[in-house]
Amino acid sequence: MTILRAIAVLALVLLSGTARAAGDYPSPKESDWIAHDFKFHTGEVMPELKLHYLTIGSPSGIPVLVLHGSSGSAASTLTPAFAGELFGPGQPLDAAKYFIVIPDALGHGKSAKPSDGLKTKFPKYNYADMVDAQYRLLSEGLGISHVRLIIGNSMGGMNTWLWGEKYPGYMDALVPMASQPTAMASRSWMLQRMMLEIVRNDPDYDNGNYVAQPRLMKIASVFFGFATTGSVNGQKLAPTREKAEEVIDARLAAAADANDLLWQLGSCDDYDASTELEKIEATVLAINATDDELNPPDTGIMTRAMKRIKNGRLYLILTSDETSGHLTTGHAIFYKQVLQRLLDAVPRRAVSAAKQPG
């Protein structure tokens, strides 16, 4: 389900950085858009909410929305293993054909978040708020009335489920990955709850008024990363003690802002996409991995959920020497062909030309 900064660091190590492979697809363009009078689920309203996003391809192309995982950003999707396998010439989301929009989720990246200045006064947001912000960015900011596909990984996958329920006519297809449409619970929430407790009870946290990042938060964040990705990646990532020390040092150096981390962790506490699955109109291709520590297939949750969707299927990536647990779906090589078949088969319910704001 949710990927924290520590896991994102691990993904970057495994995937050799966030830079795109040279010449594979057009250079991403960075932009900001302001959502005026944004209303959170709590009832709080921010007069101006900054939303940062990347676009790849021409605005005249077929719109596609890509959603990143927790504590990540739009830039974290630009790995050779993901973007390099999907956005290039002849690939499933060829940027010569598609207009790819990748937002920084609310509370993440360069979008509005507590560390911008409000600290603990920043409104508490949830996944539904993230989706509403993304919808306003696309519909108001970019003038997009319909998208071909919404694809998201981990937290982005959970957002994708909510997109299908909140805005059922807005897309042709949904591809939620490394996620489940079930209430936040079990191992995932227990680990996140423990992280919340550690940060809040760290003496250095000082009720969010810290000057330097809390020391225990850094250590706990790294420990959390190892716990949520399990032993699947351990031997491949750090086959020697020296390499293990390098990994630990890199992760400790990449610790997040404590308030940002608390808001990110807490944003999933009321997530439950299982209650309104029947509202989904789009074709659904759910992609999970059999060795995903946070979404184990043997619980039967996904099997039951897929039966409630009008037109959907579950694609499971089988465990192998090449898979990496919850991080597996960051490697598009495992599913790019099935994604291409989906796009070839699903009818386009509407066509809209994307345009830049202003």
Protein Blocks (a to p, Z undefined) as FASTA:
>chain_A
ZZcfklmmmmmmmnnpabdcehkaccddddddddehiacfkopacfbacdddddedjfkb
ccddddddehiafklmmcfklmmmmmmghiaklcklpccdddddehiajbccfklonmmm
pccddfklmmmmmmmmmmmmnopabdfbdcdehjlmmmmmmmmmmmmmlpfbdcdehiaf
bdcehjllmmmmmmmmmmmmmmklnnopafbdcfklmmmmmmmmmmmnojmlmmmmmmcf
klmmmmmmmmmmmpccfklmmmmmmmmmmgcfklmmmmpmbdcdddddfklmklcfklom
mmmmmmmpfbacdddddddfkbghjllmmpmklmmmmmmmmmmmmccfbdcddddeZZ
